[in-house]
């Protein structure tokens, strides 16, 4: 099983270990593409006038430190990606408190989508940085389109012949779309909040708590030692973990779309 996660804007302040070394990252076939984005980001952020960098990265004047940080990524201290990202999903996943077997499973089965790195394993060492998928960089251009050209073969190889649980947000999901037989092995998840309003049951899409639910869902799968061999078995594993799952009709050549319904956030 391969699990795809989005990154988070929230990150630790500084790394704790050796400098960035692209040759040590997973999916090494992506390194030339990663280097081009790193070089373009560094050059943009090193310009004497940081207006263009602030605009490209969606930052305000009070976030100039984020621009300066991006100028020294090649010599900054690193930490495992699973520690660098600190957002809601990663807080709910809480990797540090997983049992050893579950942590090993996470290291094997989880990939993080990224505007800067393309895709990463949780154990890949990276420096804290700022480069949202919405960024448009001189050279690479809009990052979703850039990674759509670069990711397909690497991601298909990473997925191998098992099921794929795609928990990426829309912008990151646009960087790579499973096709054909792989799409049929893919399960996408939407989180719905169910509550009673004026006597009627109402379901709505949530944002902040969507991330927390997805983090808990991955944690539960890892803790349970789930090893589904098909998309259907993956959906079944979620139900066995007591999640309320509603599945849309299956369409040939398309991912399975499921809603996970939660009453408490």
N, C-alpha and C positions, 0 to 999 in steps of 0.2 A: 504494500500500500504506500502510495506517495501522497503527502498532505501539503497543499500549497497555502501559505499564509501571506497576508500583506505585511509590510514593515510597519513602523510607527513613527510619527513625528517626534514623539518623546524618546530621548536617548540619554544615556549617562553623559556626564560632563567630560570625562577623559578616560582613555584607555589605561591599562595597567601593565602591558607587556610589550613585546618586541614591535618594531616598525612593521608597517604594511608590506607584505610580500605576496604579490599576485600569484606567484608560482605555487603557493601553498593553499590557494582557494580551491574549493570543489568546482566541478564543471570547468576544467582548465581551458577547454576549447573556447570559452567566452572571454578569455583574458585579452586578446587584441581589442575586442569591442569594449571591454571594461577600461582598458588603457586610454582609448580615444575619449571616452566620457570623462575620465579623471583629468586628462590633459585639458580638455575644453572647459571643464568646471574650474580648474585651477587658474587657467588663463583669464577667464571671465572675472573671477573673484580677485585677481591680482591687479586689475586695471586701476589706475590712480583715482578715477571717478567710479565709485561703486554703485551709481544709480542703476546702471544696466543690470548688474548682478542682483541687486535688491528686487528689481522688477521681475527678472527671469525666475527667481526663486520664490516669489510671492512673499517677500519679507518687508517689514516696515523699517523706518529709520532707527528705531530702537533695537534692531536685531543685527546691527553691523558686525557684532562679534561672530555671528554665524558665518558671515561672508569671509572674515579674516581666518576663521578656522579652516575653511575650505582651501585656503592657499597653502596649507602645510600638511595635507593628508598623507603625502608620500613619506613623511618623516614623523608622523604622530604615533603615539603609543596606541596599541590595539587591544581589543578584548573580543571574546567570542560573540558572534552576532546575537545569540540568544540572551546575552547579558547587555549588549549595547542598546537593544530596543526595550523601552520601559513603558510603553503605552498600555491601555486597558486590556487588550487581548493578552499581552505577555504577562501582565500582573495576574490575570486569571489562570493562565497556563502555569505560572509559578514553577519554572523548570528546576530551580535549586532545591525544591522540596520533594521532587519526584524520587521514587525508589531507583536504585541503580539500574535495574533492568528496563524500567520505563525511560530513563534518561538515554540509555543506549538505543532504545527503539526510536526515540525522538531524533537522535543524531543521524540515524539511518533513513528515517522516513519523512522528515520535514524539510521543505524548501521554502525560503522566504523570497518573495518577489521584491525587486528593488529598482528604482530609477537609476541608481548609480552602478550597481553591481550586476544587474540582470536577474540573477537568482543566486542564493547562498544557502549553505547548510547552517544549522544552528551553531556548529562548532567552528565555522570559518572566522578567523580573526580579522576584524576591520576596525578602523578608527571611527569615533563619532563624527558625523558629517551632516550637511543639509543639502539635499537634492531631491525634491519631490518629483513624482512622476509627471506632474504638470509642467515641469521646467522645459524651456526651449533653449538649447545651448548652441552657440556658434559652432558650426561643423556638424555635429550629430543632428541638430534640429530638434523637433518635438520628440521627447523620449519615448512615448508609446509607439510611434511609428518606427523609431530607430530599433527598439527591441523586438518589434514584430518581425523585422528582417533577420535579427541575429539569434533569436531564441529557439526556433522550431526544432532543429535537430537535437540540440542539447537537452531540451525538455522532454522530447519523445524518448530519448535514450534513458533519461532519469526515471521516467514512468515505467519503463520496461514492459512487462506483460501483466502487471497487477492493476487493481483499481486505483483511481485518482480521486481524492477528496479535495475539491477546489473551494477554499474559503476566502479567496481574494476579493477585495472590494472592486467595484466596477472599473476604475481607472487602471488598476494593476492587472485585472483580468483581460483588459484590452491589449496587453503586451504579447499575449500568446493564447491562442484558442485551440484546444484539442480538436483534431479532425478525425473523421472516419471511425474506424474500429476503436481507436483510443477514446474518442468522444463518448462512445457507448459504454466505456468503462469508467466514465467520469460522473461524479455526483457533486452538484452544486447545492448550497444551502442558503436559504433565506430564513431569518429569525423573525417570528411574529409574536407580538405581545397580545395575549387574550385577556380581556377584562369585561366586566359588566357595566354598561352605561345606560342609565334610565331603564333598567330591566332587560336590556338587550345585550347579547354577547357581541363584542366588537373586537376585531383583530386589526392590528396596525404594525407596520414595519418600524423597527426601532433602530437607532444609530449607535449611540454610546453603548447601550446594553447589548446590542448585536455583537459588538466586539467581545464583551465579557462572556457572553454565552458561547461564542465560538472558541474562546480560550478554554473554557471549562469542558466543552465537548471534546477538544483534542486531548486535554489532560485525562479525561475519563477513558477515552479509547486507549491511550498509552498505558494507563494504570491497569486497565483490564487485560492488557496483552492481546488486544484484538488483532487478528491476522486474516481479514477477509480476502478471499481470492477473486471475488467478482463485485461489481457494483451492487448487485442485489444483496449479497452477503454483507456489504458495508452498510446498506440501509437497515438490514436486519440487526446488525451490531448496535446501531444507534437505538433501535427499539428495545433491544435486550438491556441497554443501559438506562432504560426507563424514560427516554426522551419521547415526547409526543411528536410523531413524524407523519406528515401527510405528503404523499407523493403525487406529482402530476403524471398524467398519462405518458408512457414511454414512447419516444419518437425515434425511429431508426436513424442512426448517424448523428444523434444529438445527445448531450449529457442528460442524465437523470436530474430532474429538478425537485428538490424536497423542501418543504417548510418545516422548521422546528418551532413548535408552538410552546411558549412559556407563559405561565400565569404570574410568576414572580420575577422581578428584575434585580 
